[in-house]
Amino acid sequence: MKKFAQRLKELREYYGMTQAEVAECLNFSSAAISNYECGEREPGIEELVLLADFFQVSLDYLVGRIDDSIQQGKKRIIRYTVTETMKVPDSISEKEIEMIVHIIADGKKYSWYEVKRKT
């Protein structure tokens, strides 16, 4: 599970979190996260599922079976936030939602007029 240890560390760092912060969010000990990242200990299936859900990636990605990018996971989180949390009006098309997700994920700043013009 060497690939798992590497992926876990990459995900944690990508989201700018410490081992302690991840541990606190998931009710793990900081030592458990450290041991997972160092490859000294392997998580059980329940822990793997919690970690995959927390970072919004597939189990296959987390354990190194596929190479789906972290960026795709980030875009899935943003899409959920945009569509579920922000209560997007029905008048916004799928293409406009995708544009919003890309803009947020890429950290670009556009006005709504520019978004409408690009779609």
HELIX and SHEET records of a PDB file:
HELIX    1   1 LYS A    2  TYR A   14  1                                  13    
HELIX    2   2 GLN A   19  LEU A   26  1                                   8    
HELIX    3   3 SER A   30  CYS A   38  1                                   9    
HELIX    4   4 ILE A   45  PHE A   55  1                                  11    
HELIX    5   5 LEU A   59  LEU A   62  1                                   4    
HELIX    6   6 ILE A   70  TYR A   80  1                                  11    
HELIX    7   7 THR A   81  THR A   85  3                                   5    
HELIX    8   8 GLU A   94  ASP A  106  1                                  13    
HELIX    9   9 TRP A  112  LYS A  118  1                                   7    
END                                                                             
